Amino acid sequence: MRVIRTIALSERLILSYILVSAVAIASLGGMAYYLSRKALLERTYNQLTSVRTLKKSQVENFFTDREREVSLVAESTDVGLALSYLEKPKKEEALRELNKFSQTSFYYHFLQSANHYWCFRIGNLQGKSFLIRNKSKDNPENIDLDDKSIFISEKSLLSLDQEVCIIQDFSEKSGLEKPVLWISTAIRDKNGKICGFFSAGIAKNPLESFMLESDASRGLGQTGESYLVGHDHLFRTQSRFEAKDFHAIPIFTEGVDNAFKQGSGTGIYEDYRHVKVIGSYDKIHVAGLNWVIMVELDFPEAMVPIFNLKNNLMLLSAFIALMMFVLTYFIARRITLPLVRLKNAAQEISEGKLSLVELPETHDEILELAETFNKMVNELDIKSQELNRERTERLSAVLDGQEQERQRLSRELHDGLGQHLAAVKLRMESIRPEDPEHTRKTISELSHGIDQTIDEIRRITNDLMPAVLKEFGLLTAIRTLCESTTGNAGIHLIFEAEANNMAIDSKAQNYLFRILQEAMTNIIKHARASKIIVQIYTTGNVFILNIEDNGRGFHHSQVGTGNGLSNIRERINLIHGKLDISSFPGKGTRIGIEIPLNTQDNG
């Protein structure tokens, strides 16, 4: 057989408190983590956007300043004079004059003093140009004369007539040993017509001075970086993490794509290293350049405070859960201890030990429950004493009834059967064989006496177990009992019966017969009545027996004091009936009995 373990109330309270606490802690911790993570991401986005805005402004201002410088140099007389040397018919002569002139020219000293430019190029409209590199003093051969290729296209020359400067992005096809970004402007004669061009070349990227960050205190931490990306998805500034030449690293990331498509924005994505980063991006607004600026920070570094908060929340949750468990244990024990005492007291009651429970110190429902329990124990004790007393009275009544029945049977055997047998014996002793006539008369008297003895035996056995009840039923047995009892006592009997087909089992019939017999005996012995009325009828599913006399009656305080009435009451209870006794001194007595019909087991 499977045994199902019951869960104690204290365990359920502890489990309930722990469950509620766990849900509350998890909810609060989850909400705190979510809000903190959201706030940290928002702060990181704002921080990266601030850095991006600053560096974007620096890049755009850088090109604005360079355009202004190139325009100023192009308007100088030295540039116009250098352009005239290209008209020399011999290349060697032109190169010699340019070398001599460049050592003292304004634009050469400007090239040497500026850190932004790697070279200058001056050319005319006929396709001749020369290149001045920013060489060291140890290498004075810094001028190349080129008359084989056109540096600026015809379209670009035409656009110079409309714009101050044009910018050409870095390209591997510049014909030089490294990619160069050119800022070009027109050279005009005295009449304002374009007679050539002046271009400043940027090769060693000066943008890295403010784009390449390695100081953690500058807002990008240990893993943050800012860089520029061109339209060809190649770096335009050096990577903080890649040692390769910046122009050799392709970048195809979600952030770069979004920057080219939609302009400014933020997001979380994988960078060119396939590392998850938080990024802020935007387009660079410089004419001639299709660049985007990217400012990124590795996601793990940005989330360090959140990871620390998560660990702290877990430790705090574990500590709170432990404290809640301890607190819940003591609270549950305080609540359930009185209930456990009540349970133990109830078990003792089930074992027959009526003991009061100790009242708790709290003033709540448990105190009321304990007081109610103690009141119930007191009432059970009173009821138990009453039941014991009633049980004693019943047992006494049964024993007294048995004793009275023995005495009655003894009297009847002595006074009735014994007298008859004694008379028969005397008759037999009076037989004289010598007198046949007397003998014949005596034998006749003996036969008559034996018949009387047999009748007396039948009467006694009929009182013990009436055969008429078994053979003819309850109504006939009651009628016979009433007629024989009242006839012998000289009491007038009124018998009324209106009951047919009564569904009463044999046990209930026997009890009813004995009840009527007891009642008739009490009336004859104590009531001094001259008339008895017996009524039998049924109403619905109820059998009713009324017994009424006109005797001397008794007071209600005397009801139940005699064994006869006690026997009647006990038998009525055994067949689940109702008993009503009404009497008044000098007014007679009425006994009403009701029992349910269709009773299969009234015992």
C-alpha positions, 0 to 999 in steps of 0.5 A: 500500500502506498503511503502518502506523506502529508506536508505539515502546515509549518512546511507549507508556510515556509515554502509559501514564504520562500516562494513569495520571497523568491518571486519578489526578489526575482521580480525586483532583481530582474527589474533593477537589472533591466532598468540599470542595463537600459540606463547604462546602454543609454549612457554609453550611447550618449557618451559615444555620440558625444565623442563622435560629434566632437571628432566629426567636427574636428574632421570637417574643420580639418578639411575646411582649414586645409581648403583655406590654406590651399586657396591662399597658397594658390593665390601667391605670386610664387605659384604663378612664377613657378607655373611660368617655368613649365613653359621652358622648352627644355625639361632640364632647364625647367627643372633646374630653374624650379629647383633653384626657385623652390628653395626660397619660394613661399609654398616650399617653406609652407610645405616644410612648416606644415605637418599636414602635407606630404607634397604639392603639385603645380600644373598648367592646362597643357598637361605639364606639372611638377611635384614637390615632396616634403623631403628631409634636408638630407635629400634635397632632390624633391622636385619631379617634372611630369609631362606625360599624364594629366593629373586633373581631368578636364571635368575637374578643371571645369569644376574648379571654375565653379568651386573654390577647391575640390577634394579627391579621395585616397587612391592607389592609382595616384602614380606615387609610392603611397596613396595620397588625398589631394586638395586642389584649387585653380590658379588664375592669371591677372584677368581671372582666367584659369591658367593652371591648378595647385594641389596639396597632397596628404599621404601620412594621415594627419587625421590620426592625431585626433582619431586614433585614441589610446588613452582610456581617460578620453571617453573610449575606455580600454577597448574603444576606438574611433575611425573613418571608413571610405566609400570603398569600405576601407579604413581612412585612419589607422585601426587601434587593433590592426597593425596592417596598413589602414588602406588594406583592411576591408570593413563590412559591418552592420554599423558601417552599412547603416551609416552609409544608408541612413546617416547618424545612429547607434546600435549593437553589432559585430565590428570588423574583428567579429567582436560585439560592440556598442557603436555610434556612427554618422556621415562626414559632410565634406564635399568630394568625400563619401566617408563615415565616422565610427565610434565603438566600444566593446560590449563586455567592457561597457557592460562591466558595471551591469555584470558587477551589479548582476553579481551583487544582486545575486549575492544580495538575493542569496542573503535576503533569501537566507534571512527570509528563510530564518525569519519564516522558520521562526514565524511559521513555528510561532504560528503553528506551535499552538496548532500542533498543541491543538492537534496533539490534544485532539489525538489525546481526545481520540484516545480518551484523554480529555486534556486542556491545551495551553493558551498562546500568548497572541491575541488572534484567531489562534487564541480564539481557536484554543479557547474554543477547543478548551470549551469543547473539551469541557463540554465533552467532559460533561457529556462524557460524564452524562453518557457514563451516568446514562450508561450506568442507568441503562445497565442498571435498568437492564439488570433491574429489568432482568431481575424483575423478570426473574422475580415475576417468572419465579412468582408465576412458576411458584404461584401458578404452575407450582400450585397446580402441580401441588394440587395434582400431587395431592390428588394422586396421593388421595387415590384409593385402589380399594374404592374404584368409584373414588379412584375414577373420580380422582383420575378425572380431577387429575386430568382436569388439573393437568389441563390447567397446568398445561394452560398455565405453562402456555400462558407463561411461555406466551408472556416470554415469547408470544406465539401469536405475534409470530403467527398472526402479526403485530395487530392481532398480538396487540389486540390479544394482549390488551384484551387478556390484560384488561379482562383479567384486571376488570378494566374497560378497553377501547381498542382502535386500529386503522393500520394495514400492511405495516412494513415493520421488521420483526425486531421492531414488532417485538419491541413494540409488543414489549413496550405495550406489555410494559405500559399495560403492566404499569397501568394495572399496577400503578395507575388505578385506571378504569379505562384504557384506550389503545390507538394504532394507525399510520400517517405517511411513513410513520407508525403511531401507537397511543396508550391512554388511561384515566388513572391517577397520573403523576407529575412531570418531574417523576417522568423517567424515574421508574424502570418501566418508563426507562425500559420503554424509552430505551426500546424506542431509541433502539428502533429510532422512534419518538416517545412522548409522555404527558401526565398530570396528577388526577388526569391520567397518563398518555403515552405516544409512540412514533416509529418510521416504517420501511425500517430494515435495521432498527437495532 
